[in-house]
Amino acid sequence: MGALSEYFGFEENDTDLATEVIAGITTFLTMSYIVVVNPAIMTQFPGEDGKPGIAIQGYSPMEVQQMLAVVTILASAVAIFVMAFYANRPFGQAPGLGLNAFFAFTVVGALGIPWQTALAAVVTEGIIFIILTAIGAREYIIRLFPEPVKFAVGTGIGLFLAIIGLEEMYVVVDDPATLITLGNLAQDPIAIISIVGLFLTLALYARGIPGSIVLGVVLTSAAGWVASSMGVESVHPTAPLAPSIPSPQYDITPLVGAFLDGFGNVDAFAFSLVVFTFFFVDFFDTAGTLTGVGQVAGFLDEDGNLPDIDKPLMADAIGTTVGGMLGTSTVTTYIESATGVEEGGRTGMTALVVGLLFLAALAVVPLAAAVPLYASHIALVVVAIIMLGNVTDIDWDDITYAVPAGMTIIIMPLTFSIAYGIAAGIVSYPIVKTATGEWRDVRLGQWLLALAFVVYFFVRTSGILQAQV
């Protein structure tokens, strides 16, 4: 106990082992849903209105889902242990919601890029992140991107996640006249169970119940299994109320190292855009989360900065790189870490407990395939609602902020692409600044980024780039 106290600095951080353990358990419970949700998003489920993602020849989607659950746990544990022992901060990390959706729906689905190449982009982004963090280039990068776009990304991703979640719950369905509309809720058992499960989860979250999201997902899954056992049938041929359970699948060799094959199918421009988007969202989402949670913990200095922020950023970068090599999307710091901080967690001991609990979750990997997609995607809607709070950071009274932020938020869900939303904000920023006579506020790098995105949109929509790499 004395060695742990000395290593993590309990005394100088006014904490003790019991407090740190309780804080770690609390953080794990609030973010453990990712063990189920990340594989559900990353796995390709073919059929009617099939969902894009990772598919491996010779393995069923449920087997791939279990592989991804193992990879999710391992990537999270690596990042968290670096956070614990190197950064000594009480932050939990795992594959990020939004970035995994970008991986599956935009990169693999919309752009038609092979999933192996998408993993290569994740690894590339992680290595770039490591290098830039090591040489201290963070400050320049933060200044390069327009501030209103940075503040708007979280809200845009929230809306994007909400659409994905509500579609999988069949609350929102496609419509030839209006593009999307309300589903036939009363006639659809999945929609009914999903809605009840969603409001139950929101109620648990509002009550401050630790693990409310994962508890809501589990209870919704159980309701689906009970309904199925009573003879209730889904009205969707490819979406059963209760999925079949395959044999346990812990062999992740088909995923490990798959990124190396991805480098053999690279179109420089499209690949660069994907890498840029992964990096941008990962970097600023992590920096924002670290600052926000650091504020709750009282870590920030008088200028509102987190001292030695490069250390937790390095944990994120290493986790992302290792995660891509193992077979999952970008790892980022979780805002749910605030729950552990509120319980008194102040050191890397909290993170260490979170990492050990993630490893313990390997024992329940086969259960990941027992969770229906409609149940796991409830977590996306809940997190989406939480992420909408970022919109208050935007200065809506300043038109040069309102336009880029608004474009980012609007375009992201309506085009089903995080990348397009970010691009719209970056392109509009120098235009509005110039129109208001504030062109001197625009950096050369911001003009170059805007020009690059204009070229990309032309190439992407003119037919020159035929969704291939």
N, C-alpha and C positions, 0 to 999 in steps of 0.2 A: 504494500500500500504506500509506503514511504517513497519507493522508487517511482511509482506512478505520479504521486503528488509532486515530486521534484521535477520529473520530466515534463509534465504538462503544465506545471506552475499553478497548482490549485490555490496556494496562499495568495499570490499576487493578483489572481483573478477572483478572489473572494468566493471560492466554491469548494466543494468536497466531492469525494468519490460517489457517494449516494446520489447527490444532486445530479452529477454528470450522467450516471447510469439511467436515472429516471428520464432525464432530458433526451438521451439517446433512444430509449424505448419509445418515447413520445414522437420524436421525429420519424423513426422507422414506421410506426403505425400510420402516420399521416401520408407517407410517400410510398408505402409498400404496394399500393395498387399498380405501380408501374411494372411489377413483375408479371402481371396479367395483361395489362393494357398495352404495353409496348409490343409484345409478341402478336397480339390481336391486330394491331395496326400494321406491323411490318410484314405479316404473312399474306401471301396472295391466296385469295379464295375465289376460284373460278366459278363460272356458272352464270345464271341470270343476274344482270347488274353486278358482275364480278368485281371484286376489289383488287387493285394492283398491289404489288409488293414482292416479297421474296418467295420464289418457288424453286424447289430442288427436284430434279428428275429422280423418280424411284421412291419418293417420300410423299406421304399424304400431307395436306395442309395442317392437320392436327399434329403430325410428327414434327414438321417444320416449326410449328408454334412452340412445341416443347423445347426444341433446340434453341430457339430465340429466347425463351425464358431463362435457360441456363446461361446464355451469353449475356443477357441483361443483368443477371445477378453478378456474374464475374466482372463485367466492365464497371458496374457500380462499385463493387467492393474495391477494385484497384484504385479508382479515383478517390474513394472515401478514405482509404488507408494512407494515400499520399496527403490528403487533406489533414488527417489526424497527426501523422508523424512529421511531416515537412512544414505544413502551414500552421498546425496547432490551432485550428479554428473549428467551431462546432457546426459545420455546414455539411449537409448530406447531398450527394450527387448521384445522378442516374441518367440514362438516355432521356432527352427532353421531349415533352409533349409539344407538338407543333413542328419540331424538327423531324420527328419520325413520320409525321403526316406529310411533310414536305418531301421526305425521302420516298415514301410509297406512292402518294397520289400525284405529286408534281413531277419528280425526277423520273421515276419508273413508269408511272401511269401516263401523264400528259406528254412528257418529252420522249418517252419510249426508250430511255437509257437503260441498259441492262443493270440488274441490281448489283452485279459484281463491280461495274464501273462506278455506280453510286457509292459503294463501300470504298473504292479507291479514292473518291473525292473526299470522303470523310477522313480517311487516313492522311491525305494530303493537307486538308484543312487543319488537322490536329498537329501535324509536323510544323506547318507555318505558324500556328499558334504558339508552339513550344519555342520556336526560334525568336519570334517577335517578343514573347514574354521574357526570354532569357536576356535579350539585348536591351530591354527596357523601352521598346517602341510603343508601348500602350498609349501613352499620352498623345502622341502624334496621331494615332489611328482614331482615338476618341474625338479629337478636334476635327478630323477630316470629314466625318459624316455629319450631316445636318442634325442639329439638336431636335427639331420637331419630329423628324423621322424616327430618331432613337426612342423618343417618348411614345410614339404612336404604334411601334411594332408590337408591343405586348397586347394592346387592345385589338389590333388587326388579327393577330394570331388567335386571340380569344374567340372572335367571331368565326374564324376559319374552323377552329376546333368544334364550336357549337354546331355548325352545319354538318360536319362529319358525324358527330355524335347523334344528332337528331335524325339524320338520314338512316343510320344503322338501327335506330330505334323505331323506324317507320312512322315517326311523328311528322317528318317532312319528307315529301315524295316529289318526284319529277312530274312536270305538267307541260304538255306541248304548247299551251297558250301563255302561261305565266312563268315557265321554267321550273318553279317550285311552288308547292302548295301544301295544305294540310292533308295528311293521310286520312283514310277511313278508320278513324281510331276505334270506334265502338265495334267495328267488325273484325278488328285485327287483335288477336290475343297477345302478340308480341308488343304492339303499341300500348295496350292496356297495362301489361306487366311492367313495361319500361317506364311509363309515366308514373305509376305508383312507386316504382323503385327510385325514380329520380326525386320525387318529392320527399320520400322517406330519407334519402341520402342528404338532401338539402336540410331537412329538419334536424337530422343528427349533427350535421356540420354547424348549423345555427346554434345548437345547444352546446357546441364545443366538445363533443364526444371525441376522444382520441381514436384515430383509425376510422373516422366516420365514412370516408370514401370507400375504403376497402370493405368495410362492414356493409355498406349499401350495395356494393357490387355482389358480395356473397349472398346477401338476403334475396336480391333480385334473381340471381342464378338459381337459388333454392326454390323460389316461387315458380320459375320456369320448369324445373325438373318435376315439381309436384303436379303442376298443371298437365305436363306431358304424361305422367303416370296415371292421371285420371282420365286420359283419353282425349284431352284437348289437343287439337292439331293446328299447326301453323298454316296460314294461308299463303305462305311464300315457299315454293318448292326447294329453294336453296338455303333457307334460313329456318332450321328446326328450332322448336322450343328448347330442346335438350340435345346437344351434340353427342355423337358417339365418342366413347373414350378409347383411344388407341393404347397400345402397350407403352410402358414408360420409355422415353427416348432421351438418353443423356449423351449420346454420341454427337458431338458438334463438329467433327472433322470435315463434313461437307461445307461448313461455313467458315471455319478457321482458314485464313490465308486466301479466301476466295477473291479478296481485293487485288491480288497479284494478277489474276486473269483479267480483271477489269482494266488494267493499264494497257492491255492489248487492244482495247476497243474505245479509243479516246479521240474525240474531235476537240481540238484545242479550245475553240471558242465556247462551245456548249459546256465543256468540262470546266473551264475557267469560271463561267457564270455559276455553275452549281457549287464549286468550291467557294466562290465569293459569298454566295448566299448562306451556305453552312457557316462560314467564318463570321459573317456579319451578325447573324442572329445569335449564334453561340456566344460570341465575344460580348456583345452589348447586353444580352439577356443575363449572362453570368455577372458582368460588372454591375448591372442594375440590381440584381438579386443580392449580391454581396454587400452593396451599399445599403440597401433597404433593411436586410437582416442585421447588418452591422450596426445600423442606427438603433434598432430595438435592443441590441446587446450593449450599447454604449461604447462601441469600438471606434466611432468616427472621431477625427480630430476637429479642431476649431474651424477648419475650412470645409468640413463635410466630407472629407476623404477617409477611406479605410487604409490605415497604415499597413505597409507591406502587402498591398493587394496583389502584387505579382505572385506571391506564394500560393494563395488559393486559385489564382488564374492558372498557375502551372499545374495544379492538381486537375483542373478541368481539362487542360490541354493533353495531359498524359492519359487521362481517362478516355478522352475522345479518340486518341490515336490507338490505344489498346482495344477500345471497343470496335473501331473500324476493322482492325486486324482480326478480331474474333468474329465479327459479323453483325454488328448493330450500328444504329445511327448515332449522331453526336451526343456526347455526355455533357450535361450542364448542371449548375448548382440549382437546387430546388428551393423555391420560396417557402415550402413547407418546413424548412429548417427553422423558421421563425417560431414554430410551436415548441421546439426543444429549447430554444433560447428563452422563450417566455417561462419555461419550467426551471430556468436557472443555468442552463448549459452555457459554458463560457470558454471551454478549451477543446483541444483535439480529442480528449477522452470521450466526449459526446459523440464525435464522428466515429471513433473507434468502435463504440457500442453499435452504432448504426451499421457499420461495415460487417461486424460479426453476425448481426441479425440477418443481414442480406445473405451471407454464406449459409446460415442455418436454414434459410428459405429453400435451399436446393432440395431439401427433403420433400417438399410439396410441389415440385415442378410438374409432375403428371396431372395435378389438379388444375393447372392452367388451361389445359384443353377442355376441361369440364365447364368452363365459364363461357356462356354464349356471347356472341359479339354484341348483342343488344345490351347485355348486362355490363360488359367491360366498358362500353362506350358511354355509359352514364358518367364515368369519371371525367371524360372530356368535357361534358356540358357543365359539370360542377366547376372544374378548373377554368373553363371559359368565363363563367360568371365572375370568378375571382379576378381574372386577368383584366376584365373590363375596368377595374378600378384605376388602371394606369392612365386612363383618359384624363383624369383630373390634373396630371402633371403638365398638360399642354396649355399654353397661353392662348386661349381661343380669341382673346381680344386683339391679338396681333395677327393681321392678315398674312404676314410672311411666315407665321407659324401654323395658322389654321389651315391654309391651303395644302402645304406638303403633308401635314399630319392627317388631314381629312382624306386626301388622295390615297395615302398609305392604308388607312383603315377601310375605306370603301372598296378599293380595288382588290385587296387581298382576299376577302371571302367571295366577292362576286366573280372573280376569275379563277377561284379555287387554287390560288397560287400565292404563297408567301413571297416568292421572288418578285412577282409582278407588282405586288403592293409596295414593296421596298423600292423597286425601280421607279414607280410612279411618283413616290415622294421625293426621291433624289432628283428626278428630272424637273419636277415642278419648283423645287426650292430656288435654284438660281434664276429661273424665269420670273418668279414673283418678286424676289429680291431686286432684280434689275428694274422691273416695272414700277416699283415704289421708290426707286432712286437709291437703293441701298446696295448697289452692285459691289461696292468696296468690301462688303461683309462676306462676299463669296470667295472662297479660296480657289486657287487654280485646280487643285485636286478634285474639288467638287464639280467644277465645270467639266473636267475630263471624265469623271464618273457619269455625269449626266449624258455627255455625248456618247459614251460607250453604250449606255442603255438605249439611247435613241437608235443607234446602229443595230443593237440586238433586236429591238422590237421590229425594225424594218425587216431584218433577215428572217426573224421567226414567223412573221405574219405574211411575208411576200411569197412564201413557198420555196425560198432558196434553201432554208434549213428544213428538211423533211423529217423532223422528229427522229433523227438518228445520230449516232456518234460513231 
